């Protein structure tokens, strides 16, 4: 596994009483920053949620399974959305990409201040009739603690989540990554105490990444004494799967009346993908074709 590539490690410890994940996500967070032209605090916010989402994504079993994390807050950021699959692919977007705030009391990027009070929703679409939806109030709005709280309340899984994004002076991403440690049902009480004591002495995720720690080393530091066993590694990518056909279907879904109005206009319309900012142009002729077909199967090339 090359040093430069993002990847997730899946592991177990304490004879299967603990399951653990760790990610290095610098490249995918930088890709998101480039797509959305985010300010430093929004790069950190989106980067943390992307890192957490990627790890939660590979907890799902099915190839078609999808996970969506949505944060809605009262702060200037308003909200964030991240979608992940079970193969390490993740994408996301901020509602307001350019929020600027002074550092918080600890001198760090004030993600909690940008998001403010609000709600975290987790939607798992695992092929059932209705997707599973869990929702909790944000605790700190710093994201890692909010995911920890979500696991405890919605899934009754005691967890420890650490997420971090460190920026360079030119506002590109220097480090990004995180971990998730979860106690499985029936874990011994003594294990909970020992793990809590270990977590209390932990450095920040970005400090550990900055000193060269890999995801494996992060988990070794936390779980080494509990008999850590690395199961596998999964490459992680920022991947948007938008296509002209998919966007055309979305345009067609606005309803015949609105589509007819657009088709009768003289100007082409431009639709931008929220996840990757790719632009798709539909001429009045394209829209008439959509109206006739009732679904988007346009063959013209994207802009």
C-alpha positions as a printed NumPy array, in Angstrom:
array([[  0.   ,   0.   ,   0.   ],
       [  1.658,   3.22 ,  -1.185],
       [  2.316,   5.915,   1.373],
       [  0.506,   8.55 ,  -0.667],
       [ -2.788,   6.747,  -1.166],
       [ -5.838,   7.023,   1.04 ],
       [ -7.041,   3.797,   2.593],
       [ -9.092,   2.336,   5.44 ],
       [ -7.877,  -0.39 ,   7.78 ],
       [-10.369,  -2.855,   9.234],
       [ -9.285,  -4.618,  12.424],
       [-10.4  ,  -6.535,  15.491],
       [ -9.014,  -6.849,  19.03 ],
       [ -9.628,  -8.525,  22.396],
       [-10.7  , -11.799,  20.733],
       [-13.403, -10.123,  18.686],
       [-14.829,  -8.019,  21.543],
       [-13.591,  -4.873,  19.757],
       [-13.872,  -3.908,  16.109],
       [-11.877,  -1.01 ,  14.771],
       [-11.38 ,   1.11 ,  11.667],
       [ -8.82 ,   3.771,  10.793],
       [ -8.432,   5.927,   7.698],
       [ -5.928,   8.166,   5.997],
       [ -8.01 ,  10.533,   3.872],
       [ -5.78 ,  13.454,   2.904],
       [ -6.227,  13.055,  -0.853],
       [ -9.992,  12.619,  -0.818],
       [-10.454,  15.602,   1.525],
       [ -8.19 ,  17.707,  -0.703],
       [-10.261,  16.587,  -3.724],
       [-13.42 ,  17.755,  -1.937],
       [-11.735,  21.089,  -1.137],
       [-10.86 ,  21.596,  -4.804],
       [-14.366,  20.694,  -6.002],
       [-16.161,  22.958,  -3.535],
       [-13.526,  25.678,  -3.013],
       [-14.119,  25.437,   0.735],
       [-12.747,  27.813,   3.362],
       [-10.376,  26.192,   5.924],
       [-13.073,  25.673,   8.574],
       [-15.446,  24.143,   6.012],
       [-12.67 ,  21.932,   4.611],
       [-12.153,  20.643,   8.16 ],
       [-15.896,  20.135,   8.742],
       [-16.517,  18.344,   5.446],
       [-13.22 ,  16.438,   5.743],
       [-14.132,  15.04 ,   9.151],
       [-17.578,  13.962,   7.941],
       [-16.133,  12.402,   4.764],
       [-13.574,  10.452,   6.833],
       [-16.228,   9.237,   9.263],
       [-18.624,   8.406,   6.44 ],
       [-16.023,   6.341,   4.564],
       [-15.362,   4.202,   7.676],
       [-19.083,   3.785,   8.403],
       [-19.651,   2.898,   4.743],
       [-17.417,  -0.165,   4.844],
       [-19.304,  -1.435,   7.909],
       [-22.13 ,  -2.254,   5.474],
       [-22.139,  -5.654,   3.773],
       [-23.954,  -5.333,   0.449],
       [-22.354,  -4.059,  -2.747],
       [-25.304,  -1.758,  -3.456],
       [-25.644,  -0.488,   0.138],
       [-25.487,   3.271,   0.61 ],
       [-24.982,   5.417,   3.696],
       [-25.868,   9.11 ,   3.93 ],
       [-24.774,  11.376,   6.781],
       [-26.547,  14.7  ,   6.996],
       [-25.859,  17.5  ,   9.438],
       [-28.202,  20.451,   9.771],
       [-27.147,  23.257,  12.08 ],
       [-28.077,  26.765,  13.154],
       [-24.575,  28.112,  12.453],
       [-23.362,  29.845,   9.29 ],
       [-22.466,  26.497,   7.682],
       [-26.177,  25.508,   7.703],
       [-25.46 ,  21.911,   6.728],
       [-23.263,  19.156,   5.3  ],
       [-24.137,  15.997,   3.377],
       [-21.901,  12.96 ,   2.815],
       [-22.733,   9.737,   0.963],
       [-20.589,   6.571,   1.144],
       [-20.805,   3.075,  -0.31 ],
       [-19.478,  -0.174,   1.137],
       [-16.329,  -0.138,  -1.04 ],
       [-14.521,   2.914,   0.33 ],
       [-16.003,   5.488,  -2.064],
       [-17.329,   8.687,  -0.557],
       [-18.604,  12.076,  -1.729],
       [-20.112,  15.098,  -0.046],
       [-20.919,  18.785,  -0.176],
       [-21.292,  21.739,   2.196],
       [-24.365,  23.95 ,   2.027],
       [-22.227,  27.078,   2.54 ],
       [-18.636,  26.421,   1.391],
       [-17.012,  29.749,   2.313],
       [-17.746,  30.27 ,   6.034],
       [-14.909,  32.198,   7.724],
       [-14.556,  32.145,  11.521],
       [-11.734,  32.987,  13.931],
       [-10.058,  29.996,  15.665],
       [-11.79 ,  28.532,  18.726],
       [-10.51 ,  28.83 ,  22.321],
       [ -7.977,  26.044,  21.67 ],
       [ -6.629,  27.838,  18.6  ],
       [ -8.163,  25.246,  16.264],
       [-10.507,  25.61 ,  13.298],
       [-13.919,  26.274,  14.848],
       [-15.995,  23.538,  13.205],
       [-18.445,  23.483,  16.121],
       [-18.975,  27.234,  15.811],
       [-19.548,  27.002,  12.054],
       [-22.193,  24.272,  12.4  ],
       [-23.865,  25.408,  15.62 ],
       [-26.637,  23.501,  17.371],
       [-28.54 ,  21.049,  15.238],
       [-29.202,  17.452,  14.204],
       [-27.25 ,  14.541,  12.729],
       [-29.178,  12.106,  10.537],
       [-27.805,   8.749,   9.405],
       [-29.63 ,   7.017,   6.549],
       [-28.683,   3.455,   5.646],
       [-30.154,   2.161,   2.393],
       [-29.381,  -1.555,   2.533],
       [-31.916,  -2.833,   0.007],
       [-34.89 ,  -3.089,   2.358],
       [-38.259,  -1.554,   1.509],
       [-37.529,   1.454,   3.721],
       [-34.049,   2.78 ,   4.544],
       [-32.962,   2.76 ,   8.19 ],
       [-32.891,   6.317,   9.58 ],
       [-31.273,   7.307,  12.877],
       [-31.301,  10.866,  14.174],
       [-29.634,  12.515,  17.17 ],
       [-29.094,  16.058,  18.403],
       [-25.55 ,  17.337,  17.829],
       [-23.542,  17.277,  21.069],
       [-20.495,  19.433,  20.275],
       [-20.965,  19.913,  16.479],
       [-17.276,  18.961,  16.145],
       [-18.444,  15.769,  14.347],
       [-16.315,  13.023,  16.014],
       [-18.126,  13.384,  19.356],
       [-21.45 ,  13.588,  17.531],
       [-20.814,  10.285,  15.742],
       [-19.762,   8.744,  19.09 ],
       [-23.076,   9.897,  20.569],
       [-25.017,   8.607,  17.545],
       [-23.53 ,   5.098,  17.916],
       [-24.316,   5.046,  21.656],
       [-27.911,   6.282,  21.335],
       [-29.151,   4.991,  17.97 ],
       [-27.205,   1.741,  17.711],
       [-26.461,   1.009,  21.383],
       [-22.802,   0.511,  20.442],
       [-20.247,   2.063,  22.81 ],
       [-17.689,   3.695,  20.502],
       [-14.739,   6.037,  20.397],
       [-14.389,   8.202,  17.288],
       [-11.442,  10.456,  16.441],
       [-11.348,  12.612,  13.292],
       [ -8.947,  15.317,  12.205],
       [ -8.045,  17.622,   9.318],
       [ -4.888,  19.766,   9.349],
       [ -4.425,  22.562,   6.812],
       [ -1.291,  23.964,   5.183],
       [ -0.672,  27.725,   5.19 ],
       [ -1.862,  27.891,   1.564],
       [ -5.17 ,  26.287,   2.717],
       [ -4.548,  22.949,   1.01 ],
       [ -5.021,  19.813,   3.115],
       [ -1.896,  18.711,   4.995],
       [ -3.285,  15.745,   6.931],
       [ -6.678,  14.075,   7.27 ],
       [ -7.828,  10.861,   8.85 ],
       [ -9.387,   9.232,  11.854],
       [-10.434,   6.091,  13.678],
       [-13.515,   4.332,  15.033],
       [-13.256,   1.85 ,  17.895],
       [-16.4  ,  -0.102,  18.817],
       [-17.21 ,  -2.531,  21.621],
       [-19.213,  -5.511,  20.446],
       [-22.229,  -6.841,  22.384],
       [-21.175,  -8.769,  25.488],
       [-17.765,  -7.094,  25.826],
       [-16.32 ,  -7.489,  29.333],
       [-16.773,  -4.553,  31.727],
       [-13.045,  -4.445,  32.471],
       [-12.367,  -3.919,  28.782],
       [-14.515,  -0.768,  28.741],
       [-12.523,   0.74 ,  31.63 ],
       [ -9.15 ,  -0.201,  30.127],
       [-10.116,   1.26 ,  26.753],
       [-11.421,   4.477,  28.317],
       [ -8.132,   4.89 ,  30.205],
       [ -6.202,   4.374,  26.964],
       [ -8.326,   6.889,  25.052],
       [ -7.823,   9.513,  27.777],
       [ -4.092,   9.632,  27.019],
       [ -4.479,   9.81 ,  23.252],
       [ -2.921,  12.589,  21.18 ],
       [ -5.069,  14.295,  18.544],
       [ -5.495,  12.447,  15.254],
       [ -3.743,  15.201,  13.292],
       [ -0.76 ,  15.179,  15.688],
       [ -0.364,  11.444,  15.145],
       [ -0.699,  11.718,  11.35 ],
       [  1.708,  14.662,  11.308],
       [  4.37 ,  12.588,  13.042],
       [  4.033,   9.991,  10.296],
       [  1.635,   7.494,  11.853],
       [ -0.236,   5.29 ,   9.385],
       [ -3.801,   4.056,  10.049],
       [ -2.242,   0.766,  11.215],
       [ -0.029,   2.652,  13.68 ],
       [ -3.022,   4.635,  15.003],
       [ -4.798,   1.38 ,  15.819],
       [ -1.623,  -0.195,  17.199],
       [ -1.205,   2.758,  19.561],
       [ -4.776,   2.42 ,  20.861],
       [ -5.313,  -1.346,  20.714],
       [ -1.843,  -2.904,  20.655],
       [ -2.145,  -4.191,  24.224],
       [ -5.572,  -5.68 ,  23.475],
       [ -4.297,  -8.094,  20.818],
       [ -4.869,  -6.05 ,  17.653],
       [ -5.466,  -8.075,  14.501],
       [ -5.533,  -6.254,  11.15 ],
       [ -8.14 ,  -7.898,   8.912],
       [ -7.759,  -5.996,   5.643],
       [ -7.236,  -2.635,   3.981],
       [ -9.662,  -0.918,   1.595],
       [ -8.6  ,   1.892,  -0.783],
       [-10.596,   5.083,  -0.108],
       [-11.573,   7.557,  -2.826],
       [-13.635,  10.68 ,  -3.346],
       [-15.828,   9.427,  -6.157],
       [-18.839,  11.13 ,  -7.684],
       [-20.951,   8.852,  -9.887],
       [-22.992,  11.556, -11.576],
       [-23.685,  11.16 , -15.297],
       [-25.629,  13.035, -17.953],
       [-28.27 ,  10.315, -17.924],
       [-28.712,  10.52 , -14.141],
       [-28.919,  14.329, -14.218],
       [-31.411,  14.128, -17.096],
       [-33.62 ,  11.845, -14.985],
       [-33.499,  14.413, -12.187],
       [-34.446,  17.201, -14.622],
       [-37.314,  15.081, -15.979],
       [-38.589,  14.506, -12.438],
       [-39.503,  18.197, -11.945],
       [-42.848,  17.479, -13.61 ],
       [-44.29 ,  17.874, -17.094],
       [-45.64 ,  21.38 , -16.611],
       [-42.299,  22.869, -15.472],
       [-40.354,  20.863, -18.039],
       [-42.672,  22.11 , -20.811],
       [-42.064,  25.721, -19.723],
       [-38.298,  25.201, -19.819],
       [-38.481,  23.457, -23.212],
       [-40.443,  26.368, -24.665],
       [-37.791,  28.836, -23.544],
       [-35.056,  30.082, -25.876],
       [-32.146,  29.511, -23.471],
       [-30.383,  26.274, -22.559],
       [-30.423,  25.373, -18.861],
       [-27.355,  24.471, -16.846],
       [-27.469,  21.89 , -14.059],
       [-24.528,  21.578, -11.658],
       [-23.811,  18.404,  -9.691],
       [-23.764,  19.238,  -5.955],
       [-21.043,  16.682,  -5.241],
       [-18.426,  17.5  ,  -7.906],
       [-19.534,  20.79 ,  -9.506],
       [-19.609,  19.202, -12.963],
       [-21.914,  21.216, -15.249],
       [-24.434,  19.707, -17.63 ],
       [-26.092,  21.797, -20.369],
       [-29.563,  20.98 , -21.684],
       [-30.783,  22.855, -24.78 ],
       [-34.508,  23.479, -25.411],
       [-34.291,  20.599, -27.946],
       [-32.862,  18.3  , -25.251],
       [-35.691,  19.272, -22.92 ],
       [-38.329,  18.604, -25.601],
       [-36.766,  15.185, -26.144],
       [-36.96 ,  14.572, -22.396],
       [-40.583,  15.626, -22.378],
       [-41.377,  13.162, -25.173],
       [-39.468,  10.276, -23.627],
       [-40.518,  10.937, -20.064],
       [-37.049,   9.873, -18.85 ],
       [-33.48 ,  10.976, -19.326],
       [-31.607,   8.906, -21.849],
       [-29.959,  11.727, -23.752],
       [-26.878,  10.763, -25.656],
       [-25.332,  14.204, -26.143],
       [-22.019,  14.771, -24.447],
       [-21.73 ,  16.647, -21.183],
       [-20.259,  20.119, -21.115]])
